[in-house]
Amino acid sequence: MADPHPTDPIVDAFESHRDRLRAVAYRMLGSHADAEDVVQEAWLRLSRQDTGTIDNLGGWLTTVVGRISLDVLRSGRTRPEVSLDDRLPEFTVTLDDTPAPEDLAATGDSVGLALFTVLDSLRPDERLAFVLHDVFAVPFAEIGTILGRSADAAKMLASRAHRKVRATERTASAGRQQREVVQAFLAAARDGRFEQLLRVLHPEVEFTVHTPNGTFVTLGATEVATRARVAGGAARGRAATVNGLPGVISWREDGTPLSLLAFTVTDGRITAITAVVDPAKLALLDLPAPV
């Protein structure tokens, strides 16, 4: 008996590549919404293409997604979604005993705020060459085809981008120092050591708390130190990396998230703290489970 619901082999083939295409577009554009749009456009182009002329569907789709993403970057139509305050569902959170976002990016698993910041400083062609080669191991010949350049020119672009991105590795030591400052703050908040809090807080520190009753901002080291009990309870949580920033996540006994904090540290002092204690907002985040 014939299959009453026959499947379209082209649809099946496209779906088998969808996750990778979405990942390529997201790493190019930094926006899940834009990535979905790009993948949808790639499908529309495939549906209008004589598939008999395509020798390598995966390569053809990567080329199409790369070109569409490049057009979006050049036109400035991207919708960045990595803000700590504006797009809470876009938080990227990993526990510190797992690879940091920057390390995961190298294997194509995730991209943190720090790497997106560096990518934003690259020209569109440099960004495409870096993402496709360093993250997804696309050969330079294919990258050159997307850019309309030679393989050697694509290699030079990728090398230039690689140097800019790797320059950020010089901040690795600073990252460890930032974590030490955060731990000192949490310990002082937990123990109620006011003077120690003032030593690690910048005089103009900004403390933003997302609560069920709204978002509240406290300014100044003295005021933040006085209200540090909100963060002090998180000292019993787990160290995490939140969009490339040092942070802490804690859970209730039933395993549901209790709070999420992210810290900005500059020159050895905390200049900004973002805390999410609103259960509704925490539920929207893709947070790691307690271990």
Backbone bond lengths (Angstrom), bond angles and torsions (degrees), N, CA, C in turn:
res aa  C-N    CA-C-N  psi(-1)  N-CA   C-N-CA  omega(-1)  CA-C   N-CA-C  phi
1 M - - - 1.473 - - 1.527 109.04 -
2 A 1.309 116.30 138.50 1.466 120.66 -179.06 1.516 110.34 -69.41
3 D 1.319 114.80 148.88 1.468 120.45 177.78 1.523 108.62 -65.39
4 P 1.350 118.68 119.58 1.467 120.03 -178.36 1.518 112.99 -68.61
5 H 1.336 116.32 -15.95 1.471 120.40 179.54 1.528 109.07 -129.40
6 P 1.324 117.47 69.66 1.465 119.52 -178.68 1.524 110.68 -64.13
7 T 1.306 116.19 144.54 1.463 121.09 -179.89 1.514 109.68 -99.35
8 D 1.321 115.03 149.23 1.456 121.46 177.80 1.524 107.92 -85.36
9 P 1.327 117.96 119.79 1.478 119.11 -177.55 1.520 112.79 -61.01
10 I 1.337 118.15 -30.05 1.466 120.53 178.67 1.518 110.11 -68.79
11 V 1.345 116.44 -40.81 1.459 120.21 176.69 1.522 110.09 -61.43
12 D 1.332 116.12 -46.28 1.468 119.93 179.83 1.522 111.04 -61.19
13 A 1.328 116.04 -41.93 1.461 119.95 -179.20 1.526 110.58 -64.72
14 F 1.328 116.81 -42.53 1.466 120.05 179.01 1.523 110.68 -63.70
15 E 1.323 117.05 -44.40 1.462 120.47 -179.49 1.520 111.49 -61.17
16 S 1.328 116.80 -32.40 1.471 119.49 179.58 1.527 111.41 -67.67
17 H 1.338 116.96 -20.30 1.473 121.36 179.84 1.522 112.16 -102.73
18 R 1.344 117.82 -7.89 1.458 120.80 -170.10 1.525 113.10 -56.86
19 D 1.335 118.07 -48.08 1.473 120.77 -176.23 1.521 111.08 -59.70
20 R 1.330 116.37 -43.21 1.460 119.30 -179.59 1.526 110.72 -67.16
21 L 1.319 117.35 -40.97 1.461 120.88 179.56 1.524 110.26 -63.35
22 R 1.333 116.37 -42.19 1.458 120.39 178.37 1.532 110.11 -62.62
23 A 1.329 116.49 -40.34 1.467 120.21 179.55 1.524 111.02 -64.77
24 V 1.340 117.28 -41.75 1.464 120.49 177.89 1.525 110.16 -60.52
25 A 1.331 116.72 -48.68 1.461 120.66 -177.71 1.530 111.28 -64.34
26 Y 1.343 117.18 -40.22 1.464 119.73 -179.33 1.519 111.25 -64.83
27 R 1.333 116.76 -41.08 1.455 119.28 -179.15 1.525 111.58 -71.38
28 M 1.322 116.39 -24.27 1.459 119.44 174.51 1.527 111.61 -76.42
29 L 1.334 116.85 -39.83 1.460 120.82 -167.45 1.523 114.21 -107.97
30 G 1.349 118.34 -21.84 1.454 120.68 179.69 1.507 113.69 72.68
31 S 1.336 118.07 20.49 1.458 121.53 -178.33 1.521 109.18 -143.00
32 H 1.335 116.31 124.54 1.459 119.80 177.41 1.524 111.06 -64.25
33 A 1.328 117.09 -38.64 1.458 120.24 -179.33 1.522 110.90 -63.33
34 D 1.341 116.59 -45.81 1.456 119.68 178.72 1.523 110.88 -64.77
35 A 1.323 116.70 -38.44 1.467 120.08 179.57 1.522 110.78 -61.30
36 E 1.328 116.62 -43.14 1.469 119.93 178.34 1.533 110.45 -62.59
37 D 1.330 116.96 -41.05 1.463 120.55 178.68 1.522 111.23 -61.46
38 V 1.337 115.66 -42.22 1.462 119.99 -178.79 1.528 110.70 -65.19
39 V 1.323 116.57 -43.65 1.463 119.90 179.71 1.529 110.69 -64.26
40 Q 1.319 117.01 -39.23 1.457 120.34 177.74 1.527 111.03 -63.55
41 E 1.327 116.12 -41.16 1.461 120.00 177.74 1.525 110.59 -64.27
42 A 1.336 116.72 -38.15 1.464 120.04 177.30 1.526 110.55 -61.95
43 W 1.330 117.00 -40.15 1.461 120.26 177.94 1.530 111.05 -64.03
44 L 1.333 117.38 -41.58 1.463 120.49 179.09 1.526 110.76 -62.05
45 R 1.312 116.76 -40.02 1.463 120.12 178.84 1.525 110.72 -67.77
46 L 1.324 116.66 -38.27 1.462 119.58 178.11 1.525 110.78 -65.53
47 S 1.328 116.58 -39.02 1.461 120.47 -178.08 1.527 111.75 -65.79
48 R 1.348 116.24 -22.20 1.465 119.95 178.56 1.527 112.82 -96.57
49 Q 1.330 116.29 -0.22 1.461 122.07 -174.87 1.522 110.58 -96.45
50 D 1.304 116.11 144.18 1.467 120.91 170.87 1.520 107.24 -74.79
51 T 1.321 116.73 100.63 1.464 120.29 -173.67 1.520 112.55 -65.42
52 G 1.325 116.56 -15.67 1.456 118.84 177.18 1.514 112.81 -67.62
53 T 1.340 116.12 -16.08 1.470 120.29 179.16 1.527 112.31 -91.89
54 I 1.341 116.97 -1.31 1.465 121.13 -177.40 1.526 109.16 -98.89
55 D 1.325 116.72 115.33 1.463 120.89 179.43 1.523 111.86 -81.70
56 N 1.341 116.13 -38.08 1.463 121.59 -176.74 1.517 108.08 -129.40
57 L 1.340 116.56 97.80 1.455 120.43 -174.35 1.525 111.43 -62.14
58 G 1.335 117.17 -43.04 1.458 120.06 -179.87 1.510 111.74 -59.87
59 G 1.327 116.89 -45.53 1.451 120.62 178.75 1.523 112.16 -65.61
60 W 1.345 116.23 -39.01 1.463 120.42 179.26 1.519 110.50 -63.89
61 L 1.316 117.14 -44.31 1.467 121.03 -179.55 1.525 111.51 -66.56
62 T 1.341 116.70 -40.03 1.462 119.57 177.93 1.520 110.44 -62.00
63 T 1.332 115.94 -40.85 1.464 120.28 177.66 1.520 111.16 -61.43
64 V 1.338 116.24 -45.89 1.464 120.29 -179.56 1.524 110.60 -63.18
65 V 1.335 117.14 -47.45 1.461 120.55 -179.86 1.529 110.45 -62.92
66 G 1.326 117.33 -39.92 1.457 120.45 177.84 1.516 112.18 -61.77
67 R 1.336 116.27 -43.47 1.467 119.58 -179.08 1.529 111.83 -68.31
68 I 1.324 116.22 -41.37 1.471 118.60 178.43 1.524 109.96 -63.94
69 S 1.333 116.75 -44.49 1.473 120.35 179.13 1.519 110.84 -61.17
70 L 1.322 115.97 -39.78 1.466 120.51 178.79 1.523 110.37 -62.38
71 D 1.330 116.61 -42.46 1.464 120.25 177.90 1.527 110.87 -61.79
72 V 1.344 116.39 -41.56 1.464 120.29 179.86 1.525 110.32 -63.51
73 L 1.333 116.76 -43.91 1.465 120.58 179.48 1.529 110.91 -62.04
74 R 1.326 115.66 -44.80 1.462 119.53 -176.87 1.524 111.98 -67.99
75 S 1.323 115.90 -29.66 1.462 119.20 -179.07 1.521 112.64 -85.05
76 G 1.355 116.19 -10.91 1.461 119.78 -179.72 1.501 113.70 72.19
77 R 1.356 117.65 25.33 1.462 120.97 -176.46 1.520 113.12 -94.14
78 T 1.314 118.05 13.40 1.459 119.43 -178.01 1.513 110.81 -72.70
79 R 1.344 115.41 153.81 1.464 122.74 177.32 1.514 108.21 -119.26
80 P 1.364 118.25 83.28 1.463 119.82 -176.14 1.512 111.59 -58.70
81 E 1.338 115.54 140.25 1.459 120.10 -175.75 1.516 111.17 -132.28
82 V 1.336 116.72 43.00 1.451 118.89 -178.63 1.523 112.11 -117.45
83 S 1.337 117.06 15.66 1.456 120.16 179.14 1.522 110.92 -70.84
84 L 1.318 115.96 138.41 1.461 120.25 179.01 1.518 111.75 -68.71
85 D 1.337 116.77 -33.30 1.460 119.54 -172.38 1.525 113.58 -99.22
86 D 1.344 117.86 -31.78 1.453 120.47 -171.05 1.523 113.54 -91.12
87 R 1.341 118.44 -32.34 1.447 120.70 -174.36 1.517 109.50 -127.39
88 L 1.325 116.00 70.91 1.454 119.92 -175.80 1.525 113.67 -55.24
89 P 1.343 120.64 -39.09 1.457 119.06 179.96 1.518 114.29 -62.87
90 E 1.361 117.52 -11.75 1.456 120.02 -179.87 1.527 112.84 -91.28
91 F 1.329 117.70 7.02 1.460 119.80 176.89 1.527 109.72 -56.77
92 T 1.313 116.17 137.79 1.454 121.89 169.81 1.523 106.63 -112.07
93 V 1.327 117.35 112.69 1.460 122.23 -173.54 1.528 109.43 -123.58
94 T 1.324 116.61 126.99 1.454 121.35 173.66 1.516 108.81 -132.49
95 L 1.321 116.17 142.73 1.458 119.93 173.80 1.509 108.83 -69.20
96 D 1.332 116.54 149.62 1.456 119.36 -172.12 1.519 114.79 -72.74
97 D 1.334 118.35 -6.80 1.457 117.78 173.45 1.526 110.93 -92.84
98 T 1.365 116.12 7.66 1.455 121.94 170.71 1.509 107.38 -111.99
99 P 1.354 119.45 163.95 1.455 119.94 -178.45 1.516 111.93 -58.50
100 A 1.326 115.08 142.24 1.456 120.76 177.16 1.518 109.81 -68.26
101 P 1.348 118.43 160.32 1.456 120.17 -178.91 1.521 113.87 -54.05
102 E 1.342 117.62 -38.31 1.454 119.33 -179.13 1.527 111.19 -64.67
103 D 1.335 117.12 -35.87 1.453 120.40 178.58 1.520 110.35 -72.16
104 L 1.326 116.65 -40.11 1.453 119.90 178.84 1.516 110.64 -63.82
105 A 1.312 117.02 -33.14 1.456 119.88 -178.98 1.524 110.77 -61.55
106 A 1.334 115.80 -34.25 1.453 119.38 -178.81 1.522 112.13 -65.52
107 T 1.315 116.96 -21.55 1.456 119.83 178.77 1.523 111.68 -106.62
108 G 1.327 116.21 7.47 1.452 120.25 175.87 1.504 114.63 80.32
109 D 1.326 119.39 17.52 1.461 121.31 -176.82 1.512 113.31 -95.32
110 S 1.303 118.48 -31.43 1.456 120.69 -175.56 1.507 108.89 -163.38
111 V 1.306 115.55 163.54 1.454 121.06 174.19 1.507 107.57 -137.14
112 G 1.337 117.09 127.34 1.450 120.43 179.77 1.512 111.42 -93.59
113 L 1.324 115.33 173.36 1.450 121.43 -178.98 1.521 111.77 -58.68
114 A 1.332 117.24 -37.83 1.466 119.81 -177.57 1.522 110.87 -61.82
115 L 1.342 116.95 -44.72 1.452 119.19 -179.05 1.518 111.05 -70.42
116 F 1.336 118.19 -38.20 1.453 119.72 177.43 1.521 110.68 -60.47
117 T 1.328 116.00 -37.53 1.455 119.57 178.77 1.520 110.71 -61.19
118 V 1.347 116.74 -42.08 1.455 120.74 177.99 1.520 110.39 -66.78
119 L 1.334 116.83 -44.63 1.462 119.65 -179.12 1.521 111.47 -60.41
120 D 1.335 116.65 -35.51 1.454 119.99 179.08 1.525 112.19 -63.27
121 S 1.323 117.02 -22.10 1.450 120.43 179.63 1.524 112.38 -83.67
122 L 1.333 116.54 -8.42 1.460 120.71 179.97 1.520 110.64 -87.68
123 R 1.324 115.78 151.77 1.453 120.42 170.66 1.527 108.76 -66.75
124 P 1.340 118.06 153.54 1.472 119.51 -178.82 1.515 113.97 -52.70
125 D 1.343 118.08 -42.12 1.458 118.98 -178.79 1.525 111.60 -69.48
126 E 1.346 116.87 -34.82 1.465 119.90 175.79 1.522 110.62 -66.18
127 R 1.316 115.52 -41.62 1.461 120.17 -178.79 1.521 110.88 -63.35
128 L 1.328 116.45 -44.32 1.461 119.53 178.71 1.518 111.01 -62.92
129 A 1.337 116.87 -45.12 1.461 119.94 -178.90 1.525 111.03 -61.99
130 F 1.328 116.91 -42.12 1.465 119.72 -179.96 1.517 111.68 -66.43
131 V 1.340 116.72 -49.74 1.464 120.24 -176.65 1.528 110.72 -61.42
132 L 1.327 116.65 -48.20 1.464 118.93 -176.31 1.520 112.25 -68.21
133 H 1.334 117.75 -39.12 1.469 118.08 -177.48 1.521 112.88 -84.63
134 D 1.340 117.09 -52.24 1.467 119.65 -173.73 1.522 112.87 -75.32
135 V 1.334 117.55 -30.61 1.453 120.14 -177.42 1.521 111.76 -95.71
136 F 1.359 116.69 -40.10 1.461 119.56 -173.93 1.525 113.89 -115.00
137 A 1.323 118.15 5.06 1.466 123.03 174.08 1.523 112.82 56.53
138 V 1.332 117.37 36.09 1.465 120.80 175.70 1.523 108.08 -77.26
139 P 1.328 118.62 131.84 1.470 121.08 -178.97 1.526 112.14 -59.97
140 F 1.328 115.76 150.88 1.463 120.15 -177.90 1.523 111.67 -63.10
141 A 1.330 117.40 -31.45 1.461 119.44 178.85 1.531 110.68 -60.90
142 E 1.345 116.74 -42.01 1.462 119.86 178.88 1.525 111.21 -69.43
143 I 1.339 116.24 -38.31 1.468 119.68 178.03 1.524 109.81 -63.60
144 G 1.327 115.91 -40.96 1.463 119.82 177.71 1.517 111.78 -61.01
145 T 1.333 116.44 -37.82 1.469 120.15 178.08 1.519 110.66 -62.26
146 I 1.320 116.95 -42.87 1.463 121.12 179.29 1.523 110.79 -62.56
147 L 1.347 116.04 -41.08 1.460 120.99 -176.05 1.522 112.77 -85.32
148 G 1.341 116.80 -10.22 1.453 119.19 -175.66 1.516 111.92 72.74
149 R 1.342 116.03 31.96 1.461 121.05 -179.22 1.528 109.35 -131.42
150 S 1.316 115.12 175.33 1.458 119.70 178.30 1.517 110.33 -76.71
151 A 1.341 115.71 164.36 1.458 120.21 176.96 1.524 110.86 -61.75
152 D 1.344 117.03 -37.73 1.467 120.32 179.47 1.529 111.13 -65.34
153 A 1.337 116.06 -39.20 1.470 119.11 178.91 1.521 110.34 -66.31
154 A 1.342 116.81 -39.08 1.465 120.66 177.57 1.519 110.30 -64.07
155 K 1.325 116.84 -38.63 1.464 121.10 178.63 1.521 111.10 -64.11
156 M 1.332 116.70 -39.32 1.461 120.15 178.81 1.525 110.69 -65.87
157 L 1.325 116.78 -40.06 1.464 120.20 177.68 1.519 111.03 -62.55
158 A 1.332 115.94 -45.14 1.456 120.24 -179.85 1.526 110.99 -63.68
159 S 1.328 116.92 -39.82 1.464 120.86 179.78 1.517 110.70 -64.59
160 R 1.333 116.04 -41.72 1.464 119.93 178.93 1.526 110.46 -63.43
161 A 1.336 115.97 -43.72 1.462 119.96 178.78 1.518 110.83 -65.94
162 H 1.324 115.72 -39.60 1.463 120.77 -179.50 1.522 110.56 -59.56
163 R 1.337 117.08 -42.30 1.474 120.80 179.93 1.525 110.56 -63.36
164 K 1.337 116.94 -40.52 1.460 119.94 179.99 1.523 111.25 -65.97
165 V 1.338 115.88 -41.94 1.463 119.23 -179.27 1.516 110.77 -68.88
166 R 1.321 116.84 -44.07 1.458 119.98 -178.40 1.510 112.33 -66.18
167 A 1.329 116.74 -22.18 1.467 119.19 177.61 1.518 110.82 -61.28
168 T 1.327 116.65 -24.43 1.461 119.91 179.51 1.526 111.83 -71.20
169 E 1.332 117.07 -15.37 1.461 119.04 -179.78 1.523 111.61 -65.94
170 R 1.320 115.45 -18.47 1.465 118.61 178.32 1.526 111.13 -65.66
171 T 1.322 115.67 -15.58 1.462 119.24 179.62 1.531 112.28 -88.39
172 A 1.338 117.89 2.32 1.469 119.83 -177.89 1.525 111.51 -59.83
173 S 1.341 115.88 -43.84 1.460 119.27 179.08 1.525 110.24 -64.08
174 A 1.346 115.17 -39.82 1.469 118.84 178.08 1.521 110.36 -62.20
175 G 1.348 116.94 -34.98 1.456 120.53 178.42 1.517 111.97 -61.86
176 R 1.320 117.07 -41.29 1.469 120.59 177.61 1.526 110.48 -65.13
177 Q 1.326 116.46 -39.75 1.460 119.88 178.05 1.526 111.15 -65.03
178 Q 1.333 116.44 -37.55 1.461 119.83 177.64 1.522 110.74 -62.48
179 R 1.324 116.14 -42.43 1.465 119.87 178.74 1.525 110.39 -61.14
180 E 1.330 118.05 -39.01 1.465 121.44 178.83 1.524 110.57 -64.12
181 V 1.337 117.02 -39.25 1.467 120.44 177.88 1.525 110.39 -63.81
182 V 1.335 116.35 -42.65 1.464 120.69 179.36 1.527 110.46 -63.42
183 Q 1.323 117.13 -43.45 1.466 120.16 179.38 1.524 110.83 -62.92
184 A 1.327 116.27 -37.77 1.468 119.90 178.17 1.526 110.15 -64.94
185 F 1.316 116.74 -40.00 1.462 120.64 177.86 1.530 110.86 -63.42
186 L 1.329 116.90 -46.75 1.464 120.40 -177.95 1.523 111.69 -63.69
187 A 1.332 115.73 -40.26 1.458 119.27 179.29 1.527 110.88 -65.03
188 A 1.331 116.07 -41.83 1.461 120.04 179.43 1.532 110.74 -67.32
189 A 1.340 117.00 -37.86 1.464 120.49 178.60 1.520 110.66 -66.48
190 R 1.323 116.90 -40.42 1.466 121.74 -179.66 1.519 111.04 -64.53
191 D 1.342 116.05 -39.58 1.465 120.26 -175.85 1.522 112.66 -92.77
192 G 1.341 117.51 -3.15 1.456 119.68 178.77 1.514 114.13 71.73
193 R 1.347 117.48 29.93 1.467 121.02 -178.92 1.534 108.98 -89.85
194 F 1.319 115.32 92.48 1.455 122.76 -172.16 1.534 112.29 -61.01
195 E 1.318 116.98 -46.05 1.471 120.63 -177.09 1.520 110.87 -63.70
196 Q 1.341 116.78 -38.66 1.460 119.90 178.37 1.530 110.78 -65.69
197 L 1.318 116.27 -36.40 1.467 119.74 176.53 1.527 110.75 -60.86
198 L 1.318 116.17 -44.49 1.463 120.00 -179.36 1.521 111.47 -63.10
199 R 1.329 117.18 -30.13 1.471 120.15 -178.57 1.520 111.99 -70.44
200 V 1.336 118.25 -29.19 1.462 119.69 -176.54 1.529 112.26 -101.21
201 L 1.335 117.63 -6.53 1.455 121.31 178.99 1.527 110.86 -97.85
202 H 1.324 116.15 135.48 1.461 120.27 173.44 1.532 108.41 -68.04
203 P 1.318 118.57 143.41 1.473 120.09 -178.49 1.528 113.35 -54.36
204 E 1.342 117.40 -29.22 1.468 120.76 -178.17 1.530 111.42 -108.86
205 V 1.322 117.55 29.00 1.462 121.61 -178.75 1.531 110.74 -57.48
206 E 1.326 115.71 146.60 1.466 122.12 178.60 1.527 109.11 -118.76
207 F 1.326 116.51 124.58 1.464 122.76 -177.09 1.530 107.72 -115.14
208 T 1.340 116.95 111.37 1.460 122.76 -178.58 1.525 109.19 -107.86
209 V 1.323 116.97 123.89 1.466 121.57 -178.32 1.522 109.61 -120.51
210 H 1.327 116.02 123.74 1.462 122.23 176.02 1.534 107.89 -94.71
211 T 1.331 116.49 110.62 1.463 122.30 -176.62 1.530 109.65 -117.49
212 P 1.339 117.99 169.55 1.473 119.66 176.32 1.527 112.69 -60.97
213 N 1.334 116.51 -22.02 1.465 120.72 -178.50 1.526 113.84 -96.02
214 G 1.326 115.86 4.75 1.455 119.37 179.42 1.515 111.92 128.97
215 T 1.308 115.31 -174.73 1.463 122.38 -179.49 1.521 109.35 -104.97
216 F 1.330 115.75 129.92 1.456 121.18 -176.54 1.525 109.33 -124.62
217 V 1.325 115.60 139.40 1.462 121.67 -177.69 1.520 109.36 -120.40
218 T 1.344 115.68 129.20 1.459 122.45 176.11 1.514 108.47 -114.72
219 L 1.315 117.52 132.28 1.457 122.58 -177.56 1.520 110.57 -115.47
220 G 1.348 115.26 142.34 1.456 120.56 174.40 1.514 113.25 97.70
221 A 1.327 115.62 141.01 1.462 120.98 -175.16 1.522 112.69 -61.53
222 T 1.322 117.72 -41.64 1.465 119.97 -177.60 1.521 110.99 -64.11
223 E 1.342 116.56 -46.30 1.457 120.41 -179.95 1.526 111.28 -65.18
224 V 1.326 116.92 -42.37 1.467 120.06 -179.07 1.524 110.21 -66.21
225 A 1.325 117.14 -41.68 1.463 120.11 179.23 1.523 110.43 -61.60
226 T 1.336 116.23 -37.85 1.465 120.26 179.73 1.524 111.56 -64.96
227 R 1.337 115.71 -35.08 1.459 120.62 -176.67 1.532 112.50 -97.59
228 A 1.310 117.21 13.87 1.462 120.77 -172.34 1.515 113.77 -70.89
229 R 1.326 118.78 -3.41 1.467 119.48 178.95 1.519 111.70 -61.23
230 V 1.336 117.19 -28.71 1.464 120.61 178.15 1.521 110.04 -60.42
231 A 1.338 115.31 -41.94 1.453 119.61 179.30 1.516 111.61 -82.16
232 G 1.333 117.03 -28.42 1.452 119.90 -177.97 1.509 112.75 -59.78
233 G 1.335 117.25 -38.11 1.459 120.07 178.48 1.506 112.27 -62.99
234 A 1.334 116.44 -24.79 1.458 120.25 -179.57 1.527 112.38 -76.98
235 A 1.331 116.54 -10.08 1.461 119.06 179.78 1.518 111.61 -61.45
236 R 1.337 116.40 -20.41 1.458 119.85 177.66 1.523 111.46 -90.68
237 G 1.336 116.57 5.85 1.452 120.75 177.64 1.520 111.48 -87.91
238 R 1.326 115.28 -160.72 1.456 121.02 -178.41 1.513 110.42 -110.99
239 A 1.322 115.69 138.09 1.461 120.31 175.19 1.525 108.82 -63.57
240 A 1.328 115.76 138.21 1.456 121.14 -177.45 1.519 109.59 -143.58
241 T 1.308 115.32 165.82 1.453 121.57 172.06 1.518 106.89 -110.45
242 V 1.332 116.61 122.90 1.463 122.37 -174.90 1.522 108.27 -116.54
243 N 1.332 116.61 106.70 1.464 121.16 -176.79 1.526 111.86 49.65
244 G 1.324 115.68 41.83 1.457 120.78 177.81 1.516 114.95 84.79
245 L 1.328 117.62 -2.58 1.467 121.65 -179.22 1.523 110.19 -105.73
246 P 1.348 117.25 150.70 1.464 119.09 174.81 1.517 110.11 -65.07
247 G 1.330 116.90 136.30 1.455 120.27 -177.97 1.508 112.32 -152.13
248 V 1.319 115.43 -175.95 1.464 122.35 -179.18 1.522 107.67 -144.56
249 I 1.325 116.14 138.00 1.455 121.23 173.99 1.523 108.63 -124.15
250 S 1.318 116.66 138.59 1.466 120.98 177.59 1.519 108.94 -131.58
251 W 1.338 115.29 156.71 1.455 121.56 -176.03 1.523 110.67 -128.68
252 R 1.335 115.16 157.53 1.455 120.45 170.91 1.517 109.11 -77.94
253 E 1.336 116.06 172.55 1.460 119.98 -178.66 1.518 112.52 -61.68
254 D 1.341 117.03 -28.89 1.461 119.39 -179.43 1.531 112.74 -83.66
255 G 1.345 117.06 3.10 1.460 121.11 176.49 1.514 114.92 92.23
256 T 1.333 118.67 -3.89 1.463 120.26 177.24 1.528 109.22 -79.57
257 P 1.340 117.44 147.86 1.473 119.97 -177.55 1.524 111.86 -63.45
258 L 1.313 115.75 138.89 1.464 122.16 178.03 1.523 111.18 -102.45
259 S 1.336 116.46 -43.53 1.461 119.96 -178.81 1.517 110.16 -159.37
260 L 1.324 114.47 155.63 1.459 122.26 175.34 1.518 107.66 -137.40
261 L 1.333 116.80 128.49 1.451 121.59 -179.64 1.522 109.93 -125.40
262 A 1.328 115.70 144.64 1.460 122.08 173.50 1.522 108.35 -133.00
263 F 1.332 116.30 139.68 1.462 121.90 -174.36 1.527 110.73 -121.93
264 T 1.318 115.14 138.51 1.463 120.84 170.10 1.521 107.78 -106.99
265 V 1.329 116.21 123.65 1.460 121.68 -177.08 1.521 109.01 -118.36
266 T 1.319 117.17 127.33 1.457 122.24 179.18 1.520 109.57 -130.49
267 D 1.331 115.88 124.80 1.468 121.50 178.29 1.526 111.83 53.27
268 G 1.321 116.17 42.72 1.454 120.69 173.28 1.513 115.99 81.03
269 R 1.339 117.85 6.44 1.460 120.65 178.03 1.527 110.31 -132.42
270 I 1.315 115.03 149.35 1.457 120.72 179.93 1.520 108.97 -79.35
271 T 1.336 115.95 121.67 1.457 120.42 -178.72 1.533 112.42 -102.97
272 A 1.319 117.30 -18.77 1.470 120.03 179.69 1.520 109.45 -156.48
273 I 1.325 115.25 143.22 1.462 122.64 175.39 1.530 107.24 -132.00
274 T 1.315 116.14 130.82 1.468 121.03 172.82 1.520 107.49 -115.82
275 A 1.340 116.17 125.62 1.461 121.22 179.85 1.524 109.17 -123.23
276 V 1.329 115.81 134.08 1.461 121.59 175.39 1.525 107.50 -115.99
277 V 1.326 116.37 113.37 1.466 121.19 178.93 1.529 111.01 -123.19
278 D 1.321 116.22 5.83 1.461 121.75 177.55 1.525 109.10 -79.65
279 P 1.333 119.11 113.91 1.469 120.77 -178.38 1.522 113.33 -55.88
280 A 1.342 117.32 -35.67 1.465 119.95 -179.18 1.520 110.85 -65.60
281 K 1.338 116.79 -42.12 1.462 119.76 179.05 1.523 110.96 -71.25
282 L 1.320 116.76 -39.18 1.463 119.87 178.52 1.524 110.51 -61.75
283 A 1.337 116.06 -35.69 1.468 119.44 -179.59 1.510 112.64 -66.23
284 L 1.356 116.90 -22.86 1.458 120.90 179.58 1.525 112.76 -79.81
285 L 1.327 115.41 -16.58 1.459 119.72 -174.90 1.524 111.55 -86.62
286 D 1.305 115.58 146.43 1.459 120.92 176.01 1.525 108.03 -87.93
287 L 1.346 115.67 80.27 1.454 120.85 -173.69 1.527 110.60 -96.45
288 P 1.329 116.94 148.58 1.468 119.78 177.17 1.521 110.70 -67.38
289 A 1.324 115.65 152.06 1.456 120.83 179.27 1.518 110.03 -79.11
290 P 1.347 118.31 154.63 1.465 120.45 177.45 1.524 110.22 -65.53
291 V 1.332 115.17 143.44 1.468 120.30 -179.98 1.520 108.91 -126.42
